[in-house]
């Protein structure tokens, strides 16, 4: 079953709401009008009945009834829309036609109820009955008021009311459809932009200047989503281009070595040298692929480090011993201070710190020193690796952790063993440990600061 559109549903709800309000207002107005006319009729009947009682109350004996007949005729018989009846205790009619032995059945029924409506001669009458004592006899008074015109009016009024209600319902449905369609125009714009979004048109944005307040958050969230998609797509495109660029060099080397080896027959030692060279390129490609797989797992939250106590000062001391031989060749000194223990994965943390120390050793001038400081603070442990060297411009600091990013574009090839993934891997490891990493560079010193929950 096909569902109604949002425009149709809102229009229908608007129509039902308007129809309900109009129906309730019409019903109460009709009831109020009818109640008003009923009150007027009852007031008129009551006045005539009381006037008749006062007139008959002046008599001491029923024998004198003919004396007040002209006055009763003037009071009750002078109006075409009103009729009056007077009966004695036996039910004989005294007014307006004396000598009638018994009242008509409808009149008797109304007298028994003292008030109500009846139909006589094809017309609708409202009546009210009362009693008056004359001497030892009790007379019954019945006053009738013609309400046929009132009934006809309310019948016609009800017909017009329902016809107007149906017409208003249709008009409100049409008006609601127009208003809803106009109000949902920003949603259609969102739909059009979403339908036009592709890999080549991620720059499209929905203008929110004329957007209603209720939809501004939706439009802003949608534009922010497009911005994130554009940024992710640009990063993915650059990443793909960088992968191709980084893999091209070892593949070219492999092809060149193989082509050279096949140009003519060579000795066993020459073939072995060529195979060893190819093996180095294959190992480089293997490391690059492993690093990219690690980053892909980190992006998808698939890296779950072990939660074991790791003494950072002991881990740093082991790594400094490992790099000490390379540092001694260039006269570089290591300085380690502080201590702290965190919950983490020893192998992952070793890999992250190894990347930082190798970068620091690579860019530190000969004869300088590299500082490693561990500080335990309130609720966190901080590890900072600082080395002297060229100051990095502020616009490059955040991008240092991007994959394959290098500050100097002219050095894209880099070191054969360095693919530009070390800092990206370090950031992924730190984030997997619920930590943060950032870089600062000023006055010839560059520092990488790692903050772990303590």
Sine and cosine of phi, psi and omega as CSV:
sin_phi,cos_phi,sin_psi,cos_psi,sin_omega,cos_omega
0.00,0.00,0.76,-0.64,-0.05,-1.00
-0.97,0.24,0.76,-0.65,-0.01,-1.00
-0.98,0.17,0.50,-0.87,0.06,-1.00
-0.94,0.35,0.55,-0.84,0.05,-1.00
-0.95,0.33,0.26,-0.97,0.01,-1.00
-0.89,0.45,-0.61,0.80,0.04,-1.00
-0.89,0.46,-0.71,0.70,0.00,-1.00
-0.90,0.43,-0.67,0.75,-0.01,-1.00
-0.91,0.40,-0.70,0.72,0.03,-1.00
-0.91,0.41,-0.63,0.78,0.04,-1.00
-0.89,0.45,-0.69,0.73,0.01,-1.00
-0.90,0.44,-0.68,0.73,0.04,-1.00
-0.89,0.45,-0.65,0.76,0.04,-1.00
-0.89,0.45,-0.68,0.73,0.00,-1.00
-0.90,0.44,-0.69,0.72,0.01,-1.00
-0.90,0.43,-0.63,0.77,0.01,-1.00
-0.90,0.43,-0.74,0.68,0.01,-1.00
-0.90,0.44,-0.69,0.72,0.01,-1.00
-0.88,0.47,-0.67,0.74,0.03,-1.00
-0.88,0.47,-0.69,0.72,0.01,-1.00
-0.90,0.43,-0.71,0.71,0.00,-1.00
-0.91,0.42,-0.64,0.77,0.01,-1.00
-0.90,0.44,-0.69,0.72,0.03,-1.00
-0.90,0.43,-0.69,0.73,0.01,-1.00
-0.90,0.44,-0.68,0.73,0.02,-1.00
-0.90,0.44,-0.66,0.75,-0.01,-1.00
-0.90,0.43,-0.73,0.69,0.00,-1.00
-0.92,0.39,-0.61,0.79,0.05,-1.00
-0.91,0.43,-0.67,0.74,0.03,-1.00
-0.89,0.45,-0.72,0.70,0.01,-1.00
-0.90,0.43,-0.63,0.77,0.01,-1.00
-0.91,0.41,-0.67,0.74,0.02,-1.00
-0.90,0.44,-0.71,0.70,0.00,-1.00
-0.90,0.44,-0.63,0.78,0.04,-1.00
-0.90,0.43,-0.61,0.79,0.02,-1.00
-0.90,0.44,-0.73,0.68,0.01,-1.00
-0.91,0.42,-0.62,0.79,0.04,-1.00
-0.89,0.46,-0.66,0.75,0.03,-1.00
-0.89,0.45,-0.65,0.76,0.04,-1.00
-0.89,0.46,-0.69,0.73,0.01,-1.00
-0.89,0.45,-0.71,0.70,0.00,-1.00
-0.90,0.43,-0.60,0.80,0.03,-1.00
-0.90,0.43,-0.68,0.73,0.03,-1.00
-0.89,0.45,-0.72,0.70,0.01,-1.00
-0.89,0.46,-0.66,0.75,-0.03,-1.00
-0.92,0.40,-0.64,0.77,0.04,-1.00
-0.89,0.46,-0.71,0.70,0.01,-1.00
-0.91,0.42,-0.63,0.77,0.00,-1.00
-0.91,0.41,-0.68,0.73,0.00,-1.00
-0.93,0.37,-0.61,0.79,0.04,-1.00
-0.90,0.43,-0.64,0.77,0.04,-1.00
-0.91,0.41,-0.63,0.78,0.03,-1.00
-0.89,0.46,-0.69,0.72,0.01,-1.00
-0.90,0.44,-0.62,0.78,0.00,-1.00
-0.92,0.40,-0.71,0.70,0.01,-1.00
-0.95,0.31,-0.44,0.90,-0.02,-1.00
-0.93,0.36,-0.24,0.97,0.04,-1.00
-0.98,0.21,-0.22,0.98,-0.03,-1.00
-1.00,0.08,0.64,-0.77,0.08,-1.00
-1.00,-0.09,-0.38,0.92,-0.05,-1.00
-0.56,-0.83,0.57,-0.82,-0.02,-1.00
-0.91,0.42,-0.32,0.95,0.02,-1.00
-0.90,0.44,-0.40,0.92,-0.01,-1.00
-1.00,-0.03,0.23,0.97,-0.06,-1.00
-0.86,0.51,-0.60,0.80,-0.06,-1.00
-0.91,0.42,-0.35,0.94,0.00,-1.00
-0.93,0.36,-0.50,0.87,-0.02,-1.00
-0.98,-0.21,0.03,1.00,-0.02,-1.00
-0.87,0.49,-0.71,0.71,0.02,-1.00
-0.86,0.51,-0.61,0.79,0.02,-1.00
-0.93,0.37,-0.63,0.77,0.07,-1.00
-0.90,0.43,-0.61,0.79,0.02,-1.00
-0.90,0.44,-0.63,0.77,0.04,-1.00
-0.93,0.37,-0.57,0.82,-0.05,-1.00
-0.98,0.22,-0.65,0.76,-0.13,-0.99
-0.93,-0.36,-0.41,0.91,-0.09,-1.00
-0.98,-0.18,0.01,1.00,-0.05,-1.00
-1.00,0.00,0.13,0.99,-0.03,-1.00
-0.81,-0.59,0.78,-0.62,-0.02,-1.00
-0.94,0.35,-0.42,0.91,-0.03,-1.00
-1.00,-0.05,0.16,0.99,-0.02,-1.00
-0.68,-0.73,0.61,-0.79,0.04,-1.00
-0.68,-0.73,0.58,-0.82,0.02,-1.00
-0.79,-0.62,0.59,-0.81,0.00,-1.00
-0.73,-0.69,0.58,-0.81,0.08,-1.00
-0.75,-0.66,0.78,-0.63,-0.02,-1.00
-0.82,-0.57,0.52,-0.85,0.08,-1.00
-1.00,0.04,-0.16,-0.99,-0.08,-1.00
-0.92,0.39,-0.46,0.89,0.00,-1.00
-1.00,0.10,-0.08,1.00,-0.02,-1.00
1.00,-0.03,0.07,1.00,0.02,-1.00
-0.96,0.27,0.68,-0.74,-0.06,-1.00
-0.99,0.15,0.83,-0.55,0.03,-1.00
-0.99,-0.15,-0.45,0.89,-0.01,-1.00
-0.57,-0.82,0.66,-0.75,0.08,1.00
-1.00,0.01,-0.21,0.98,-0.05,-1.00
-0.89,-0.45,0.98,-0.21,-0.01,-1.00
-0.95,0.32,0.47,-0.88,0.04,-1.00
0.99,-0.16,-0.14,0.99,0.05,-1.00
-0.98,0.21,0.85,-0.53,-0.14,-0.99
-0.94,0.34,-0.54,0.84,-0.12,-0.99
-0.54,-0.84,0.61,-0.80,0.02,-1.00
-0.95,0.30,0.38,-0.92,0.05,-1.00
-0.91,0.42,0.50,-0.87,-0.03,-1.00
-0.80,0.59,-0.70,0.72,0.02,-1.00
-0.86,0.51,-0.60,0.80,0.02,-1.00
-0.92,0.38,-0.66,0.75,0.04,-1.00
-0.88,0.48,-0.65,0.76,0.02,-1.00
-0.90,0.44,-0.66,0.75,0.00,-1.00
-0.93,0.37,-0.60,0.80,0.03,-1.00
-0.89,0.45,-0.62,0.79,0.02,-1.00
-0.91,0.42,-0.50,0.87,0.00,-1.00
-1.00,-0.05,-0.21,0.98,0.04,-1.00
0.94,0.35,-0.31,0.95,0.05,-1.00
-0.31,-0.95,0.48,-0.88,0.02,-1.00
0.46,-0.89,-0.28,-0.96,-0.02,-1.00
-0.83,-0.56,0.47,-0.88,0.07,-1.00
-0.51,-0.86,0.22,-0.98,-0.01,-1.00
-0.89,-0.46,0.84,-0.55,0.05,-1.00
-0.73,-0.69,0.74,-0.67,0.04,-1.00
0.82,0.57,0.58,0.81,0.05,-1.00
0.97,0.23,0.18,0.98,0.00,-1.00
-0.84,-0.54,0.42,-0.91,-0.03,-1.00
-0.99,-0.17,0.77,-0.64,-0.04,-1.00
-0.84,-0.54,0.58,-0.82,0.16,-0.99
-0.95,-0.32,0.76,-0.65,-0.09,-1.00
-0.81,-0.59,0.36,-0.93,0.09,-1.00
-0.61,-0.79,0.75,-0.66,-0.06,-1.00
-0.94,-0.35,0.46,-0.89,0.05,-1.00
-0.42,-0.91,0.06,-1.00,-0.05,-1.00
-0.74,-0.67,0.47,-0.88,0.05,-1.00
-0.59,-0.80,0.64,-0.76,-0.01,-1.00
-0.99,-0.13,0.82,-0.57,0.09,-1.00
-0.85,-0.52,0.97,-0.24,-0.06,-1.00
0.91,0.42,-0.82,-0.57,-0.01,-1.00
-0.99,-0.12,0.04,1.00,-0.05,-1.00
-0.94,-0.33,0.46,-0.89,-0.01,-1.00
-0.89,-0.46,0.87,-0.49,-0.01,-1.00
-0.98,-0.18,0.52,-0.86,0.04,-1.00
-0.94,-0.35,0.79,-0.62,0.02,-1.00
-0.96,-0.29,0.67,-0.74,0.04,-1.00
-0.71,-0.70,0.87,-0.49,0.01,-1.00
-0.93,-0.36,0.78,-0.63,0.02,-1.00
-0.90,-0.43,0.67,-0.74,0.04,-1.00
-0.84,-0.55,0.77,-0.64,-0.03,-1.00
-0.96,0.28,0.89,-0.45,0.01,-1.00
-0.90,-0.44,0.35,0.94,-0.01,-1.00
-0.88,0.48,-0.66,0.75,0.00,-1.00
-0.90,0.44,-0.63,0.77,0.03,-1.00
-0.89,0.46,-0.71,0.71,0.00,-1.00
-0.89,0.46,-0.67,0.75,0.02,-1.00
-0.90,0.44,-0.63,0.78,0.01,-1.00
-0.89,0.45,-0.72,0.70,-0.03,-1.00
-0.94,0.35,-0.52,0.86,0.08,-1.00
-0.90,0.43,-0.72,0.69,0.04,-1.00
-0.91,0.42,-0.65,0.76,0.00,-1.00
-0.88,0.48,-0.67,0.75,0.01,-1.00
-0.90,0.44,-0.65,0.76,0.02,-1.00
-0.88,0.47,-0.72,0.70,0.02,-1.00
-0.92,0.40,-0.58,0.81,0.00,-1.00
-0.90,0.44,-0.72,0.69,0.00,-1.00
-0.93,0.37,-0.59,0.81,0.05,-1.00
-0.90,0.43,-0.68,0.74,0.03,-1.00
-0.91,0.41,-0.58,0.82,0.01,-1.00
-0.90,0.43,-0.69,0.72,0.04,-1.00
-0.90,0.45,-0.69,0.73,0.01,-1.00
-0.89,0.45,-0.68,0.73,0.02,-1.00
-0.90,0.43,-0.58,0.81,0.03,-1.00
-0.89,0.45,-0.69,0.72,0.02,-1.00
-0.91,0.41,-0.68,0.74,0.00,-1.00
-0.92,0.40,-0.63,0.77,0.02,-1.00
-0.92,0.40,-0.58,0.82,0.07,-1.00
-0.89,0.45,-0.69,0.72,0.03,-1.00
-0.91,0.41,-0.71,0.70,0.00,-1.00
-0.90,0.43,-0.65,0.76,0.04,-1.00
-0.89,0.46,-0.64,0.77,0.03,-1.00
-0.89,0.46,-0.68,0.73,0.01,-1.00
-0.90,0.43,-0.70,0.71,-0.03,-1.00
-0.91,0.40,-0.69,0.72,-0.02,-1.00
-0.91,0.41,-0.67,0.75,0.00,-1.00
-0.89,0.45,-0.63,0.78,0.04,-1.00
-0.94,0.35,-0.63,0.77,-0.02,-1.00
-0.94,0.34,-0.45,0.89,-0.02,-1.00
-1.00,-0.05,0.21,0.98,0.02,-1.00
-0.86,0.51,-0.65,0.76,0.07,-1.00
-0.86,0.51,-0.54,0.84,0.05,-1.00
-0.91,0.41,-0.62,0.78,0.05,-1.00
-0.92,0.40,-0.56,0.83,0.07,-1.00
-0.91,0.42,-0.66,0.75,0.06,-1.00
-0.87,0.50,-0.68,0.74,0.01,-1.00
-0.89,0.45,-0.69,0.72,0.00,-1.00
-0.89,0.45,-0.68,0.73,0.01,-1.00
-0.91,0.41,-0.67,0.74,0.01,-1.00
-0.89,0.45,-0.61,0.79,0.01,-1.00
-0.94,0.34,-0.46,0.89,-0.03,-1.00
-1.00,0.01,-0.10,1.00,-0.03,-1.00
-0.95,0.32,0.76,-0.65,0.10,-0.99
-0.52,-0.85,-0.02,-1.00,-0.02,-1.00
-0.89,0.45,-0.36,0.93,-0.04,-1.00
-0.98,-0.19,-0.06,1.00,-0.07,-1.00
-0.74,-0.67,0.64,0.77,0.01,-1.00
-0.98,0.22,-0.06,1.00,0.01,-1.00
-0.99,0.11,-0.15,0.99,0.00,-1.00
-0.90,0.43,0.66,-0.75,0.05,-1.00
-0.69,-0.73,0.45,-0.89,0.03,-1.00
-1.00,-0.04,0.84,-0.55,0.04,-1.00
-0.92,0.39,0.74,-0.68,-0.04,-1.00
-0.94,-0.33,0.20,0.98,0.00,-1.00
-0.92,0.39,-0.67,0.74,-0.05,-1.00
-0.98,-0.18,0.22,0.98,-0.03,-1.00
-0.99,0.16,0.68,-0.73,0.06,-1.00
-0.86,0.51,0.42,-0.91,-0.05,-1.00
-0.86,0.50,-0.55,0.83,-0.03,-1.00
-0.93,0.38,-0.41,0.91,-0.06,-1.00
-0.96,-0.28,-0.03,1.00,-0.05,-1.00
-0.90,0.43,-0.64,0.77,0.02,-1.00
-0.90,0.45,-0.65,0.76,0.04,-1.00
-0.89,0.47,-0.72,0.69,-0.01,-1.00
-0.90,0.43,-0.69,0.73,0.01,-1.00
-0.90,0.43,-0.64,0.76,0.04,-1.00
-0.91,0.42,-0.62,0.78,0.01,-1.00
-0.92,0.39,-0.69,0.73,0.05,-1.00
-0.89,0.45,-0.63,0.78,0.04,-1.00
-0.91,0.42,-0.60,0.80,0.05,-1.00
-0.90,0.44,-0.67,0.74,0.05,-1.00
-0.89,0.46,-0.63,0.77,0.02,-1.00
-0.90,0.44,-0.66,0.75,0.03,-1.00
-0.91,0.41,-0.66,0.75,0.03,-1.00
-0.89,0.45,-0.66,0.75,0.01,-1.00
-0.89,0.45,-0.70,0.71,0.01,-1.00
-0.89,0.45,-0.68,0.73,0.01,-1.00
-0.91,0.42,-0.63,0.78,0.00,-1.00
-0.92,0.38,-0.65,0.76,0.03,-1.00
-0.89,0.45,-0.68,0.74,0.02,-1.00
-0.90,0.44,-0.66,0.75,0.00,-1.00
-0.91,0.42,-0.66,0.75,0.02,-1.00
-0.90,0.44,-0.70,0.71,0.03,-1.00
-0.90,0.43,-0.62,0.79,0.00,-1.00
-0.90,0.44,-0.69,0.73,0.02,-1.00
-0.89,0.46,-0.67,0.74,0.02,-1.00
-0.91,0.42,-0.63,0.77,0.01,-1.00
-0.92,0.40,-0.64,0.77,0.04,-1.00
-0.87,0.50,-0.73,0.68,0.01,-1.00
-0.88,0.48,-0.64,0.77,-0.02,-1.00
-0.92,0.39,-0.67,0.74,-0.04,-1.00
-0.95,0.32,-0.57,0.82,-0.01,-1.00
-0.98,0.18,-0.33,0.95,-0.03,-1.00
-0.91,0.42,-0.63,0.78,-0.05,-1.00
-0.90,0.44,-0.79,0.61,0.02,-1.00
-0.90,0.44,-0.57,0.82,0.04,-1.00
-0.91,0.41,-0.65,0.76,0.04,-1.00
-0.89,0.45,-0.65,0.76,0.04,-1.00
-0.89,0.46,-0.69,0.72,0.03,-1.00
-0.87,0.48,-0.71,0.71,-0.01,-1.00
-0.90,0.44,-0.68,0.74,-0.02,-1.00
-0.90,0.44,-0.74,0.67,0.00,-1.00
-0.87,0.49,-0.65,0.76,-0.03,-1.00
-0.93,0.36,-0.67,0.74,0.01,-1.00
-0.89,0.45,-0.67,0.75,0.02,-1.00
-0.90,0.44,-0.66,0.75,-0.02,-1.00
-0.91,0.42,-0.48,0.88,-0.06,-1.00
-1.00,0.00,-0.08,1.00,-0.03,-1.00
-0.92,0.39,-0.51,0.86,0.01,-1.00
-0.37,-0.93,0.21,-0.98,0.01,-1.00
-0.94,0.33,0.66,-0.75,-0.05,-1.00
-0.76,-0.65,0.16,-0.99,-0.01,-1.00
-0.98,0.19,0.20,-0.98,0.00,-1.00
-0.89,0.46,-0.66,0.75,0.00,-1.00
-0.89,0.45,-0.61,0.79,0.01,-1.00
-0.92,0.39,-0.65,0.76,0.06,-1.00
-0.90,0.43,-0.63,0.78,0.02,-1.00
-0.91,0.41,-0.66,0.75,0.06,-1.00
-0.87,0.49,-0.66,0.75,0.01,-1.00
-0.91,0.42,-0.65,0.76,0.01,-1.00
-0.92,0.39,-0.63,0.78,0.06,-1.00
-0.89,0.46,-0.63,0.77,0.04,-1.00
-0.90,0.43,-0.69,0.73,0.04,-1.00
-0.90,0.44,-0.58,0.81,0.00,-1.00
-0.90,0.44,-0.63,0.78,0.04,-1.00
-0.89,0.46,-0.66,0.75,0.03,-1.00
-0.92,0.39,-0.63,0.78,0.02,-1.00
-0.92,0.40,-0.63,0.78,0.05,-1.00
-0.90,0.43,-0.62,0.79,0.05,-1.00
-0.89,0.46,-0.69,0.72,0.03,-1.00
-0.91,0.42,-0.62,0.79,0.00,-1.00
-0.90,0.44,-0.69,0.73,0.03,-1.00
-0.89,0.45,-0.66,0.75,0.01,-1.00
-0.89,0.46,-0.68,0.73,0.01,-1.00
-0.91,0.41,-0.65,0.76,0.06,-1.00
-0.88,0.48,-0.67,0.74,0.02,-1.00
-0.90,0.44,-0.66,0.75,0.00,-1.00
-0.93,0.38,-0.60,0.80,0.07,-1.00
-0.91,0.42,-0.63,0.78,0.04,-1.00
-0.89,0.46,-0.70,0.71,0.01,-1.00
-0.91,0.41,-0.60,0.80,0.04,-1.00
-0.90,0.45,-0.66,0.75,0.06,-1.00
-0.91,0.41,-0.63,0.77,0.01,-1.00
-0.90,0.43,-0.64,0.77,0.01,-1.00
-0.89,0.45,-0.50,0.87,-0.03,-1.00
-0.99,-0.16,0.21,0.98,0.07,-1.00
0.93,0.38,0.45,0.89,-0.04,-1.00
-1.00,-0.03,-0.05,1.00,0.02,-1.00
-1.00,-0.09,0.91,-0.41,0.01,-1.00
-0.87,-0.49,0.98,-0.21,-0.05,-1.00
-0.95,0.31,0.45,-0.89,0.10,-0.99
-0.94,0.35,0.53,-0.85,0.01,-1.00
-0.96,-0.28,0.99,0.12,0.02,-1.00
-0.80,-0.60,0.51,-0.86,0.02,-1.00
-0.88,0.47,0.77,-0.63,0.02,-1.00
-0.80,-0.60,0.86,-0.51,0.05,-1.00
-0.99,0.12,0.94,-0.34,-0.09,-1.00
-0.91,0.42,-0.58,0.81,-0.02,-1.00
-0.91,0.42,-0.60,0.80,0.02,-1.00
-0.94,0.34,-0.65,0.76,0.02,-1.00
-0.90,0.44,-0.69,0.72,0.01,-1.00
-0.91,0.42,-0.62,0.79,0.01,-1.00
-0.89,0.46,-0.67,0.75,0.04,-1.00
-0.89,0.46,-0.69,0.73,-0.02,-1.00
-0.93,0.36,-0.61,0.80,0.02,-1.00
-0.91,0.41,-0.60,0.80,0.08,-1.00
-0.89,0.46,-0.61,0.79,-0.01,-1.00
-0.91,0.42,-0.65,0.76,-0.05,-1.00
-1.00,-0.01,0.00,1.00,-0.09,-1.00
-0.90,0.44,-0.62,0.79,-0.03,-1.00
-0.88,0.47,-0.70,0.71,0.03,-1.00
-0.91,0.40,-0.57,0.82,0.00,-1.00
-0.94,0.35,-0.62,0.78,0.00,-1.00
-0.89,0.46,-0.57,0.82,-0.01,-1.00
-0.89,0.47,-0.45,0.89,-0.04,-1.00
-0.93,-0.35,0.05,1.00,0.02,-1.00
0.96,0.28,0.40,0.92,0.00,-1.00
-1.00,0.00,0.69,-0.72,-0.01,-1.00
-0.94,-0.34,0.51,-0.86,0.07,-1.00
-0.96,-0.29,0.65,-0.76,0.08,-1.00
-0.81,-0.59,0.88,-0.47,-0.02,-1.00
-0.90,-0.43,0.77,-0.64,0.01,-1.00
-0.63,-0.78,0.48,-0.88,0.07,-1.00
1.00,0.07,0.12,-0.99,0.00,-1.00
-0.43,-0.90,0.42,-0.91,0.01,-1.00
-0.05,-1.00,0.51,-0.86,-0.01,-1.00
-0.83,-0.55,0.70,-0.72,0.03,-1.00
-0.77,-0.64,0.23,-0.97,0.09,-1.00
-1.00,-0.06,0.87,-0.49,-0.03,-1.00
-0.14,-0.99,-0.14,-0.99,-0.02,-1.00
-0.99,-0.15,0.88,-0.48,-0.10,-0.99
-0.88,0.47,-0.70,0.71,-0.05,-1.00
-0.92,0.40,-0.67,0.75,0.02,-1.00
-0.91,0.42,-0.71,0.71,0.01,-1.00
-0.90,0.44,-0.60,0.80,0.06,-1.00
-0.87,0.49,-0.68,0.74,-0.02,-1.00
-0.91,0.41,-0.67,0.74,-0.01,-1.00
-0.90,0.43,-0.75,0.66,-0.01,-1.00
-0.92,0.38,-0.55,0.83,0.05,-1.00
-0.89,0.46,-0.64,0.76,0.04,-1.00
-0.88,0.47,-0.68,0.73,-0.01,-1.00
-0.91,0.41,-0.69,0.73,-0.03,-1.00
-0.93,0.37,-0.62,0.79,0.01,-1.00
-0.92,0.39,-0.64,0.77,0.06,-1.00
-0.90,0.43,-0.69,0.73,0.00,-1.00
-0.88,0.47,-0.67,0.74,0.00,-1.00
-0.92,0.39,-0.55,0.83,-0.04,-1.00
-0.93,0.37,-0.60,0.80,-0.12,-0.99
-0.97,-0.24,0.06,1.00,0.03,-1.00
-1.00,0.08,0.77,-0.63,0.04,-1.00
-0.89,0.45,0.40,-0.92,0.00,-1.00
-0.88,0.47,0.62,-0.79,0.06,-1.00
0.99,0.14,0.00,1.00,0.00,-1.00
-1.00,-0.06,-0.14,-0.99,-0.04,-1.00
-0.77,-0.64,0.43,-0.90,0.06,-1.00
-0.89,-0.45,0.80,-0.60,-0.05,-1.00
-0.97,-0.24,0.72,-0.69,0.10,-1.00
-0.84,-0.55,0.91,-0.42,-0.08,-1.00
-0.86,-0.51,0.75,-0.66,0.04,-1.00
-0.91,-0.42,0.80,-0.60,-0.05,-1.00
-0.76,-0.65,0.81,-0.59,0.09,-1.00
-0.99,-0.11,0.85,-0.52,0.02,-1.00
-0.90,-0.43,-0.31,-0.95,-0.01,-1.00
-0.98,0.21,0.97,-0.23,0.07,-1.00
0.98,0.18,0.12,0.99,0.03,-1.00
-0.42,-0.91,0.35,-0.94,0.06,-1.00
-0.85,-0.52,0.78,-0.63,-0.05,-1.00
-0.93,-0.37,0.72,-0.70,0.08,-1.00
-0.83,-0.56,0.81,-0.59,-0.06,-1.00
-0.81,-0.59,0.78,-0.62,0.05,-1.00
-0.93,-0.37,0.88,-0.48,-0.07,-1.00
-0.82,-0.57,0.62,-0.78,0.04,-1.00
-0.57,-0.83,0.53,-0.85,0.06,-1.00
-0.98,0.21,0.36,-0.93,0.01,-1.00
0.39,-0.92,-0.13,-0.99,-0.01,-1.00
-0.89,0.45,0.69,-0.72,0.02,-1.00
-0.94,0.34,0.71,-0.70,0.00,-1.00
-1.00,0.00,0.74,-0.68,-0.01,-1.00
-0.89,0.45,0.55,-0.84,-0.06,-1.00
-0.85,0.53,-0.56,0.83,-0.04,-1.00
-0.93,0.37,-0.25,0.97,0.00,-1.00
-0.99,-0.11,-0.24,0.97,-0.16,-0.99
-0.89,0.45,-0.72,0.69,-0.02,-1.00
-0.94,0.34,-0.52,0.86,-0.06,-1.00
-0.99,0.13,-0.10,0.99,0.02,-1.00
-0.86,0.51,-0.45,0.90,-0.05,-1.00
-1.00,-0.02,0.05,1.00,0.09,-1.00
-0.97,0.24,0.45,-0.89,-0.04,-1.00
-0.95,0.31,0.70,-0.71,0.04,-1.00
0.90,0.43,0.24,0.97,-0.04,-1.00
-1.00,0.08,0.70,-0.71,0.08,-1.00
-0.74,-0.68,0.63,-0.78,-0.05,-1.00
-0.89,0.46,-0.65,0.76,-0.02,-1.00
-0.99,-0.12,0.96,-0.28,-0.01,-1.00
-0.88,0.48,-0.39,0.92,-0.02,-1.00
-0.96,0.29,-0.20,0.98,-0.04,-1.00
-0.93,-0.36,0.68,0.73,-0.03,-1.00
-0.89,0.46,-0.55,0.84,-0.04,-1.00
-0.95,0.32,-0.59,0.80,0.04,-1.00
0.87,0.48,-0.28,-0.96,0.04,-1.00
-0.97,0.24,0.59,-0.81,-0.01,-1.00
-0.83,0.56,-0.47,0.88,-0.02,-1.00
-1.00,-0.09,0.02,1.00,-0.06,-1.00
-0.88,-0.47,0.91,-0.40,-0.02,-1.00
-0.99,-0.16,-0.02,1.00,0.00,-1.00
0.99,0.10,0.40,0.91,0.00,-1.00
-0.94,-0.35,-0.08,1.00,-0.12,-0.99
-0.88,0.48,-0.76,0.65,-0.03,-1.00
-0.93,0.36,-0.56,0.83,0.07,-1.00
-0.89,0.45,-0.65,0.76,0.04,-1.00
-0.92,0.39,-0.66,0.76,0.02,-1.00
-0.87,0.50,-0.71,0.71,0.02,-1.00
-0.88,0.47,-0.65,0.76,0.02,-1.00
-0.89,0.46,-0.65,0.76,0.01,-1.00
-0.92,0.40,-0.69,0.72,0.00,-1.00
-0.89,0.45,-0.70,0.72,0.01,-1.00
-0.91,0.41,-0.56,0.83,0.05,-1.00
-0.91,0.42,-0.41,0.91,0.07,-1.00
-1.00,-0.07,0.32,0.95,0.02,-1.00
0.88,0.48,0.51,0.86,0.00,-1.00
-0.93,-0.36,-0.09,-1.00,0.01,-1.00
-0.72,-0.70,0.47,-0.88,0.04,-1.00
-0.65,-0.76,0.67,-0.74,0.08,-1.00
-0.49,-0.87,0.31,-0.95,-0.10,-1.00
-0.86,-0.52,0.60,-0.80,0.11,-0.99
-0.73,-0.69,0.54,-0.84,-0.03,-1.00
-0.56,-0.83,0.86,-0.52,-0.01,-1.00
-0.31,-0.95,0.57,-0.82,0.09,-1.00
0.80,0.60,0.66,0.75,0.10,-1.00
0.98,0.20,0.17,0.98,0.04,-1.00
-0.82,-0.57,0.68,-0.73,0.05,-1.00
-0.87,-0.50,0.78,-0.63,-0.07,-1.00
-0.80,-0.60,0.72,-0.70,0.15,-0.99
-0.95,-0.32,0.86,-0.52,-0.08,-1.00
-0.93,-0.36,0.85,-0.53,0.01,-1.00
-0.94,-0.34,0.78,-0.62,0.00,-1.00
-0.86,-0.50,0.86,-0.51,-0.02,-1.00
-0.89,-0.45,0.57,-0.82,0.10,-1.00
-0.91,0.41,0.73,-0.68,-0.04,-1.00
-0.97,-0.23,0.00,0.00,0.00,0.00
